[in-house]
Amino acid sequence: MNSLRLLACIAVLSSSCAAQLPPVYVTHTKRAEEAITRGQFRECADALQQAAAAASSPEYHDEALYRRAHCLFRAGDDATALAELRQLSTHPGPRQARAAFDAALRELDTSERAAADLLAAVVRFQDSGVARAALERVLVHEKRRAGRAAELALMTRVLPQLHDPILREFGLFHHAVLLKDLGQLVLARDQFAALAHHYPYPTGRYWDEATIACANLTSQLGDTPTAISQLVGMLAQREQAELIGSYERSYAEARFALAVLYEQSKRWQNAYTEYLRVTRDYPTSQLRDDAAWQAARLAARNTDVVRACTAAHLLQTEVPASMYTPCLSHVCSDMKPNAACHTYLLERTSVAPAEQPAND
């Protein structure tokens, strides 16, 4: 916890409910605040210990001790700080869960027991606002320690113990991703499908990602018609309101994937339509120029000059700085190149590039 954040938290202790607190409590928390501004973290810890002794409620008592532990960390007294966090984690209170998480996280890279302690805290305090982040830290630690297969084994072991809806949804999604990455495609497909079913639109946090992943795996496993149906069903849920951010990215990615599947199924006119819709319907998508280029190439390969030029003009108009723009004369004779075309782009296959998050 950095000094500014610690200072802000202690300021809340000393001022937000000052009228309800004993004057001596307010005095000591202000002393702690002043000590932080001077970089005197041992003095901060001493002041917060005195504040805890003067607290008028268990909540303010525990809050002062929790902040004291972080002052002790800043003062270099890790052993005392860890002991006090562990003590806070043993009895009910507003800082019980956070103290348990913080103590385990502090030792995650230096103590063999810390990962088990952190995982136990996740299972015990599933409704905590930091439970998901803590679970992610445990998983990353396990992957670094023993590899992706060990991470999957840990996730498989802990998943039945996750009952909080938000945490369980994350666990199911991450488990499916691990199955996919480790080549267990049938199991991954089935889990993505179950996740999309049990956590559906519009409340499912991973509904869109799970549906796209399920469709991709379904296609890889040889059932392209079902994959097409899954993506069509997802796109039918698109809200009429203007979409922004990650939600729109998922729809753009789904429509591009649908176009690819149509193309692979020799339904080039359907593919052409979906490629153009990516460019027209999703103004912030980074797939727009890829989609228009694929539409133009697809029409040109099928000797449909009108459609090829329509897509080419759309690309030039909507994404004039695209790397494909200098190549448009190869698919539409109306277009005049304004720079050299990289010839490798002429053979670029219709595989959806990864959609990257927008820079907000």
Number of C-alpha atoms within 10 A of each C-alpha: 11 9 16 11 10 18 20 11 15 24 17 15 22 22 13 10 10 13 10 9 18 13 14 14 25 22 15 22 26 23 20 33 27 18 19 22 13 11 14 16 25 20 21 30 29 17 22 29 22 20 30 24 14 18 21 14 10 13 13 21 20 20 22 28 24 24 24 30 27 25 30 22 20 21 17 13 15 16 11 13 24 22 13 19 26 18 14 24 21 12 11 11 15 15 20 21 25 19 23 24 27 21 22 24 19 15 16 19 12 10 12 10 11 19 23 14 19 25 22 17 24 26 19 15 18 22 16 17 12 15 23 18 14 21 24 15 17 24 21 14 16 20 16 12 12 10 12 18 15 15 21 22 13 17 21 15 10 17 17 11 13 18 13 13 12 15 21 18 22 19 21 21 22 17 22 27 20 20 20 19 14 13 10 13 19 16 13 25 24 15 21 28 22 17 23 23 14 11 17 16 15 12 8 17 17 19 24 24 19 26 26 25 21 27 28 22 21 23 16 13 13 10 13 20 14 13 25 23 13 20 23 14 12 19 17 8 11 15 10 6 6 9 16 13 13 15 12 19 22 20 24 28 22 28 25 29 25 28 31 26 25 21 17 13 14 11 13 20 17 16 27 25 16 24 30 25 19 25 27 16 15 18 15 15 24 21 22 25 27 23 31 31 31 27 31 29 28 23 24 18 13 12 12 13 15 13 21 27 23 16 29 29 20 20 27 19 11 15 18 14 12 15 16 20 24 19 23 26 16 17 22 22 13 12 17 13 14 11 10 10 17 11 9 7 12 16 8 12 10 20 14 18 13 9 14 11 11 12 5 4
